[in-house]
């Protein structure tokens, strides 16, 4: 098997991005690009990389599904006792990354993180498929388990426990909101001279400063 990828290259030429043509508000610009990704029927366009940092300074990243967004920020749900949950408890900041390869676009977002209220987490949990709700009980996310059979036995146990009732939300499972303070919109361009437009929130006024970044 050839493991030399030094000559594997694509030439990006699907679009362009100019500071004069983007929305004044990054949430509006995000909405425009997100709608385009959905319209293109990409596989899980709402999948995003969530990066956090541990108490030892070690960064970690994983794919999580975006489950809502508005001008307050971007929301996702997970186990509070998972690795990312512990890391967010210690350092409530995160970076998000959306990469839509067929559109030759990516969006980076950075900001502070807060937990959603119990009512919001309950409302989202209640509309999940039953099997997904059961797995929230069966899986102590990020913990070591002996084998696959253990997980399947846990699922069976909780199926029996909640057989005659609705599956409630565990108190260790819920939502987070990333309150964005910085955005970058990246459009691939020929010869690696990509377009990068950033939005930075000015602390003094709350306004957004738009800047072009060198590729």
Secondary structure by P-SEA (a helix, b strand, c coil): cccccccbbbbbcccccccccccccaaaaaaaaaaaaaaaccccccbbbbbbbccccbbbbbbbbbccccccbbbbbcccccaaaaaaaacccbbbbbbbccccbbbbbbbbbbbccaaaaaaaaaaccaaaaaaaaacccccccccaaaaaaaaaaaaaaacccccccccccccccccccbbbbbbbbcccbbbbbbbbbcccccbbbbbbbcc
